[in-house]
Amino acid sequence: MIANRTLELDDYLAMGRRHLKSLLILPLVGVVVSILVSFAFSPKYTSVSLVGVERQTVTLLPNAPFIQVTHMVAPSLRERMMALQQRVLSRAQLQTLIGSLGLARD
């Protein structure tokens, strides 16, 4: 039996060599199993988004040698949310959603 002593770098390297297979194989098996499990489950949620882009306007001033581009003033967050709500809850959008989900049946 070995007496109590402090372990040195050589001792740790020897332990690593003795357990090299388990140190390499177990993490590799874990990664492979997790990848296979992730492919076994079908995705549940999909997301679709629509981005509204508004163009800048170009104003031609009479008798001016240059073109002036007027910058759009960004509306407040509340105004943008109200505009987005009106677009989403419009009749055409809701009818498309009802038709695609089959919510209204004869």
C-alpha positions as CSV (number, residue, x, y, z in Angstrom):
1,M,0.0,0.0,0.0
2,I,1.3,3.4,-0.9
3,A,1.7,5.9,1.9
4,N,-0.1,9.3,1.7
5,R,1.8,11.6,-0.6
6,T,1.1,14.5,-2.8
7,L,0.4,13.8,-6.4
8,E,2.7,15.3,-9.0
9,L,2.2,16.0,-12.7
10,D,3.6,12.6,-13.7
11,D,0.9,10.9,-11.6
12,Y,-1.9,12.9,-13.3
13,L,-0.5,12.1,-16.7
14,A,-0.3,8.4,-15.8
15,M,-4.0,8.5,-14.7
16,G,-4.9,10.2,-18.0
17,R,-3.2,7.6,-20.0
18,R,-4.9,4.8,-18.1
19,H,-8.3,6.3,-18.7
20,L,-7.7,7.7,-22.2
21,K,-10.4,5.6,-23.8
22,S,-13.1,6.7,-21.5
23,L,-12.0,10.3,-21.6
24,L,-12.3,10.3,-25.4
25,I,-15.1,7.9,-26.1
26,L,-17.8,9.0,-23.6
27,P,-17.9,12.7,-24.7
28,L,-18.0,11.6,-28.4
29,V,-20.8,9.1,-27.7
30,G,-22.7,11.9,-25.8
31,V,-22.4,14.3,-28.8
32,V,-23.5,11.6,-31.3
33,V,-26.5,10.6,-29.2
34,S,-27.6,14.2,-28.6
35,I,-27.5,14.9,-32.4
36,L,-29.5,11.8,-33.2
37,V,-32.1,12.7,-30.5
38,S,-32.4,16.2,-31.9
39,F,-33.1,14.8,-35.4
40,A,-35.7,12.3,-34.0
41,F,-38.0,15.1,-32.8
42,S,-39.8,17.2,-35.4
43,P,-39.7,21.0,-35.1
44,K,-42.8,22.2,-33.4
45,Y,-42.7,25.9,-34.1
46,T,-42.1,27.9,-37.2
47,S,-42.1,31.6,-37.5
48,V,-42.9,33.9,-40.4
49,S,-42.5,37.6,-40.4
50,L,-43.3,40.5,-42.7
51,V,-41.2,43.6,-42.6
52,G,-42.8,46.9,-43.7
53,V,-40.3,49.3,-45.3
54,E,-41.2,52.9,-46.2
55,R,-39.3,54.8,-48.8
56,Q,-37.7,58.2,-48.4
57,T,-39.0,61.0,-50.5
58,V,-36.9,63.1,-52.8
59,T,-38.0,66.7,-53.1
60,L,-37.0,68.8,-56.0
61,L,-37.0,72.5,-55.1
62,P,-37.6,74.9,-57.9
63,N,-34.6,77.0,-58.9
64,A,-32.3,74.9,-56.7
65,P,-29.1,73.4,-58.0
66,F,-29.3,70.4,-55.8
67,I,-31.7,67.7,-54.8
68,Q,-32.9,67.6,-51.2
69,V,-33.7,64.3,-49.5
70,T,-36.2,64.7,-46.7
71,H,-35.6,62.3,-43.9
72,M,-38.5,60.5,-42.4
73,V,-39.1,61.3,-38.8
74,A,-39.3,58.1,-36.9
75,P,-42.7,57.7,-35.3
76,S,-42.9,56.9,-31.6
77,L,-43.0,53.3,-30.5
78,R,-46.7,53.6,-29.6
79,E,-47.5,54.9,-33.1
80,R,-45.5,52.0,-34.7
81,M,-47.3,49.4,-32.6
82,M,-50.7,50.8,-33.4
83,A,-49.9,50.8,-37.1
84,L,-48.6,47.2,-36.8
85,Q,-51.7,46.2,-34.9
86,Q,-53.9,47.6,-37.6
87,R,-52.0,45.7,-40.3
88,V,-52.1,42.4,-38.4
89,L,-55.8,42.7,-37.4
90,S,-57.0,43.8,-40.8
91,R,-59.8,41.8,-42.4
92,A,-57.6,40.5,-45.3
93,Q,-54.9,39.2,-42.9
94,L,-57.4,37.6,-40.5
95,Q,-59.3,35.9,-43.4
96,T,-56.0,34.5,-44.7
97,L,-55.1,33.2,-41.2
98,I,-58.6,31.7,-40.7
99,G,-58.4,30.0,-44.1
100,S,-54.9,28.6,-43.6
101,L,-55.7,27.2,-40.1
102,G,-59.1,25.9,-41.1
103,L,-60.9,27.8,-38.3
104,A,-64.1,28.5,-40.2
105,R,-65.8,25.4,-41.6
106,D,-69.1,25.2,-43.4
